[in-house]
């Protein structure tokens, strides 16, 4: 039977039917909500550097920007092309590839023949790190009605001591240095309920025995042939998630009114 594709709005947000029935409404993507409290300074500086690097190899874009300085769309398109020229999406593409390869390994469909050697070494590191950990489920879409968030996470795992928890794979280089975003993200997933457009909601992950207090970060930095595991404090993660939800709600209100002296 064909599975109904998730309906999304023009911003890519999943449209979720309320638990009591009714018209579907957009839920914030979990990854978006988890980034609400991030300090964007480093990201902004990185984007500036990447744009500059891209322009250095695409001088035609400098001319394009100069001749369209008042056209925001044209300038924006040129910046995106400069970012692409600097290979700014390379890390994201590699991360996507590693997610797919590890999923294929767990599903028993991995074929080394079609895998670049450096990726294969990363997968081997993942296999070694996860050797004693059981994969209970993979690629689950959940909704978290309490904070109107939804998204798909990588794994539910069972540790050798019997603990069952949400696990997510991160392929960035510095994830353990800045773990609050992942902790928030996994905290939301753990408080979620599996959902599909066809069957609606099932029991929540907590009701199914998944830990609400601990999660697993699988750190698989691309190209390093290493994989480290970290237990995350999901009580902190959930507290951060609820604050992020409150902040986004507050940001939608206008705190000023026009003033005209009497």
C-alpha positions as CSV (number, residue, x, y, z in Angstrom):
1,X,0.0,0.0,0.0
2,X,1.3,3.4,-0.9
3,X,2.1,5.7,2.0
4,X,0.6,9.2,1.8
5,X,3.3,11.9,1.5
6,X,3.5,14.4,4.2
7,X,1.7,17.6,3.2
8,X,3.8,20.8,3.7
9,X,3.1,24.5,3.5
10,X,5.1,26.8,1.2
11,X,7.8,27.2,3.8
12,X,8.3,23.4,4.1
13,X,6.6,23.1,7.4
14,X,4.7,19.8,7.9
15,X,0.9,20.1,8.0
16,X,-0.4,18.2,11.0
17,X,-4.0,17.3,11.8
18,X,-4.9,18.2,15.4
19,X,-5.2,15.3,17.9
20,X,-8.9,15.9,18.2
21,X,-9.4,16.2,14.5
22,X,-10.0,19.2,12.3
23,X,-8.1,21.3,9.8
24,X,-4.3,20.5,9.5
25,X,-2.0,23.2,10.8
26,X,1.7,23.9,10.2
27,X,4.1,22.6,12.9
28,X,7.6,24.0,13.3
29,X,10.3,21.6,12.1
30,X,12.2,20.2,15.1
31,X,15.6,21.2,13.7
32,X,14.3,24.8,13.3
33,X,13.0,25.1,16.8
34,X,16.2,23.6,18.2
35,X,18.2,26.4,16.6
36,X,16.1,29.2,18.1
37,X,18.5,29.8,21.0
38,X,21.7,29.4,19.0
39,X,24.2,32.2,18.9
40,X,24.3,33.0,15.1
41,X,27.5,35.0,15.2
42,X,29.9,32.2,14.1
43,X,27.4,31.2,11.4
44,X,27.1,34.7,10.0
45,X,30.9,35.1,9.9
46,X,31.3,31.7,8.1
47,X,28.7,32.8,5.5
48,X,30.6,36.0,4.9
49,X,33.8,34.1,4.4
50,X,32.2,31.6,2.1
51,X,30.6,34.4,0.0
52,X,34.0,36.2,-0.3
53,X,35.7,32.9,-1.3
54,X,33.1,32.3,-3.9
55,X,33.3,35.7,-5.4
56,X,37.1,35.3,-5.7
57,X,36.6,32.5,-8.2
58,X,33.5,33.9,-9.8
59,X,34.4,37.5,-10.7
60,X,31.4,37.6,-13.0
61,X,29.2,37.6,-9.9
62,X,30.9,40.8,-8.7
63,X,29.9,42.5,-11.9
64,X,26.4,41.1,-11.6
65,X,26.0,42.4,-8.1
66,X,27.4,45.8,-9.0
67,X,25.0,46.2,-11.9
68,X,22.0,45.1,-9.7
69,X,22.7,46.7,-6.4
70,X,19.1,47.8,-5.9
71,X,17.6,44.4,-6.9
72,X,17.5,42.3,-3.7
73,X,16.5,39.2,-5.5
74,X,19.3,39.4,-8.0
75,X,21.9,40.2,-5.3
76,X,20.6,37.3,-3.3
77,X,20.8,34.9,-6.2
78,X,24.4,36.0,-6.8
79,X,25.3,35.4,-3.2
80,X,23.8,31.9,-3.4
81,X,25.9,31.2,-6.5
82,X,29.0,32.5,-4.7
83,X,28.3,30.2,-1.8
84,X,27.9,27.3,-4.2
85,X,31.2,28.2,-5.9
86,X,32.9,28.0,-2.5
87,X,31.4,24.5,-2.1
88,X,29.5,25.6,1.0
89,X,27.1,22.7,0.7
90,X,29.8,20.1,0.6
91,X,29.6,19.3,4.3
92,X,25.8,19.1,4.2
93,X,26.0,16.7,1.2
94,X,28.5,14.6,2.9
95,X,26.4,14.4,6.1
96,X,23.4,13.4,4.0
97,X,25.4,10.6,2.4
98,X,26.7,9.3,5.7
99,X,23.2,9.2,7.1
100,X,22.0,7.2,4.1
101,X,25.0,4.8,4.3
102,X,24.7,4.1,8.0
103,X,21.0,3.5,7.5
104,X,21.7,1.1,4.7
105,X,24.2,-0.8,6.9
106,X,21.6,-1.1,9.7
107,X,19.0,-2.3,7.1
108,X,21.4,-4.9,5.7
109,X,21.5,-3.3,2.2
110,X,25.0,-1.7,2.4
111,X,27.1,-2.3,-0.7
112,X,30.7,-1.2,-0.4
113,X,31.2,-1.4,-4.2
114,X,29.5,1.9,-4.7
115,X,31.0,3.7,-1.7
116,X,34.0,6.0,-1.8
117,X,36.8,4.8,0.4
118,X,36.8,7.7,2.8
119,X,33.0,7.2,3.4
120,X,33.5,3.5,3.9
121,X,36.0,4.2,6.6
122,X,33.5,6.4,8.3
123,X,30.9,3.7,8.1
124,X,33.3,1.2,9.6
125,X,33.9,3.5,12.5
126,X,30.1,3.7,13.0
127,X,29.7,-0.1,12.9
128,X,32.5,-0.5,15.5
129,X,31.0,2.1,17.8
130,X,27.5,0.7,17.6
131,X,28.6,-3.0,17.8
132,X,26.9,-3.7,21.1
133,X,23.9,-1.4,20.6
134,X,20.6,-2.7,19.2
135,X,18.7,-0.6,16.6
136,X,15.1,-0.8,17.6
137,X,13.7,1.6,14.9
138,X,14.9,4.0,12.3
139,X,13.8,7.2,10.6
140,X,10.6,7.8,12.6
141,X,8.5,10.9,12.0
142,X,7.0,12.4,15.2
143,X,4.9,15.2,16.3
144,X,5.2,17.0,19.6
145,X,1.9,18.6,20.2
146,X,2.8,20.5,23.4
147,X,5.2,22.7,21.4
148,X,3.8,22.2,17.9
149,X,6.9,20.8,16.5
150,X,7.5,17.8,14.1
151,X,10.3,16.0,12.4
152,X,12.2,12.8,11.6
153,X,15.0,11.4,13.7
154,X,17.6,8.8,13.0
155,X,17.2,5.9,15.5
156,X,15.7,4.4,18.6
157,X,18.4,2.2,20.2
158,X,18.7,-0.2,23.1
159,X,21.9,0.0,25.1
160,X,23.5,-3.2,26.5
161,X,22.1,-2.4,30.0
162,X,18.6,-2.3,28.6
163,X,18.0,1.5,28.4
164,X,16.0,2.5,25.3
165,X,16.5,6.0,23.9
166,X,16.4,8.3,20.9
167,X,19.6,8.5,19.0
168,X,20.6,11.0,16.3
169,X,23.7,11.0,14.1
170,X,25.6,14.2,13.7
171,X,28.4,14.6,11.2
172,X,29.7,18.1,11.9
173,X,33.2,18.5,13.3
174,X,32.4,20.4,16.5
175,X,29.2,18.9,17.7
176,X,30.6,17.8,21.1
177,X,31.9,21.3,21.7
178,X,28.4,22.8,21.2
179,X,25.9,20.1,22.3
180,X,23.0,22.2,23.4
181,X,21.3,22.2,19.9
182,X,21.5,18.5,19.6
183,X,20.3,18.1,23.2
184,X,17.3,20.3,22.5
185,X,16.6,18.5,19.3
186,X,16.7,15.0,20.7
187,X,14.8,16.1,23.8
188,X,11.9,17.2,21.5
189,X,12.0,13.9,19.6
190,X,11.9,11.9,22.8
191,X,8.7,13.8,23.9
192,X,7.1,13.1,20.6
193,X,4.5,10.8,19.2
194,X,4.9,8.8,16.0
195,X,2.6,10.2,13.3
196,X,1.6,9.6,9.7
197,X,-1.1,11.2,7.5
198,X,-2.6,7.7,7.0
199,X,-2.9,6.5,10.6
200,X,-2.5,9.6,12.6
201,X,-0.9,9.4,16.1
202,X,0.1,6.2,18.0
203,X,1.3,6.0,21.6
204,X,3.9,8.5,22.6
205,X,7.5,7.4,22.7
206,X,7.5,7.8,26.4
207,X,4.5,5.4,26.7
208,X,6.4,3.0,24.5
209,X,9.3,2.9,27.0
210,X,11.7,5.3,25.4
211,X,13.6,7.4,27.9
212,X,12.6,11.0,28.4
213,X,15.7,11.8,30.5
214,X,18.5,10.4,28.3
215,X,19.4,10.4,24.6
216,X,22.3,9.3,22.5
217,X,24.4,11.5,20.3
218,X,26.2,9.5,17.6
219,X,29.1,11.8,16.5
220,X,30.4,10.6,13.1
221,X,32.6,13.5,11.8
222,X,32.9,13.2,8.1
223,X,36.2,12.0,6.8
224,X,37.8,11.2,10.2
225,X,37.1,7.5,10.4
226,X,36.0,7.9,14.0
227,X,32.7,7.6,15.8
228,X,32.1,8.7,19.4
229,X,28.9,8.2,21.5
230,X,27.6,10.6,24.1
231,X,24.7,10.4,26.6
232,X,22.7,13.6,26.5
233,X,20.7,15.1,29.4
234,X,17.2,15.3,27.9
235,X,15.7,17.0,31.0
236,X,17.9,20.0,30.0
237,X,17.1,19.5,26.4
238,X,13.3,19.6,27.0
239,X,13.7,22.7,29.2
240,X,15.6,24.4,26.4
241,X,12.9,23.3,23.9
242,X,10.1,24.8,26.0
243,X,12.0,28.1,26.3
244,X,12.7,28.1,22.5
245,X,9.0,27.6,21.9
246,X,8.1,30.5,24.2
247,X,10.7,32.7,22.5
248,X,9.3,32.0,19.1
249,X,5.8,32.7,20.3
250,X,6.9,36.0,21.8
251,X,8.7,37.0,18.6
252,X,5.3,36.9,16.8
253,X,3.9,39.6,19.0
254,X,4.5,43.3,18.2
255,X,5.8,45.1,21.3
256,X,5.4,48.7,20.0
257,X,2.5,51.0,19.1
258,X,2.7,54.3,17.2
259,X,3.0,57.3,19.5
260,X,1.8,60.8,18.6
261,X,2.4,63.6,21.2
262,X,-0.8,65.3,22.3
